[in-house]
Amino acid sequence: MVTPEQVKTYIEQGMPCEHIELAGDGQHFQALIVSAEFRGRNRVQRHQRVYQALGERMREEVHALSMQTFTPEEWSARPGETA
């Protein structure tokens, strides 16, 4: 069974991330991802980029992934949040 830490590592290896938080139970995961690669992309395109970073693991190891995606600017503009 895949761990949240492994999924985090997979994403980090597949794309540059300024900040990432991951939680989950081995099949269902929740991610908060901050990446400059999200600039100029809508939510669907951002999610597709994360799926691309996960590659075949998305089909084979990760059964469900819910995401919150932010650019560094969006993340730093959130009240009470720091990158």
N, C-alpha and C positions, 0 to 999 in steps of 0.2 A: 504494500500500500504506500502510495506517495505521500510525503509530508508537506505541510505548508512551506517549510524551509527549502525543500527541493523545488517546489513550484516557483518560489521566489528566485532561486538560483537560475532556473531555466529561463525565466523572463529576463533577468539581468544579463545572462549570456547572449540572449537574442536581440537585445536592444539597450541603448543607454538609458539609464534611469537615475534621476536626481534623488528620488525618494520612493520607497516601496514598502508597503505593509501587507502582509498576507496572513490569513487565518483560514482554518478549515478542518474537516474531519477525515480527510483521506480520499474523499470522493467529491465533496462539494466545497468550493473555496470562495472566499471574498478577498478582493484585492483593491488596494488604493495605490495608484501608480502616478508618479509625477515624471514627465519626460518632455524634453524639448522637441522630440519627434511628433508630439501632438499638436504643435503649432500649425494653424491653418487647416486642421482636420476636424470634421464633425464627430459626434459620439460614435457612430457606426464605424467610421474610418479608424478611429482610435482603437476601438475594440478589435477590428480586423488586424491592426498592427500588432496587438498583443497576441492574438491567435497565431499570427505569422511567426512571432518570436517563439511561441511554444511548439510550433510545427506539429509533427505526428503525435507528440505527447498529448495534445489536446484531444485526440481521438482515443489514444491508447491508455493514458493514465489519468487525465483530468476529465471527470464526467460533467462537472458543472462549475462555471466560474462567473461570478458576478463582479463587476468592476466599477470603480469610480476612477476617472482619468482626468488629469489636470496638466496644463503646461506649468512651467516654473512660475510664470507671472500669475496665473490663476491661483496657484497654491499659496504664494506669498501674500496675495490680496485677501485671503480668507481671514476673517476676524479670529484672533487667538491662535492662528496656525503659524508655524515656522517650518522652513524647509530643512 
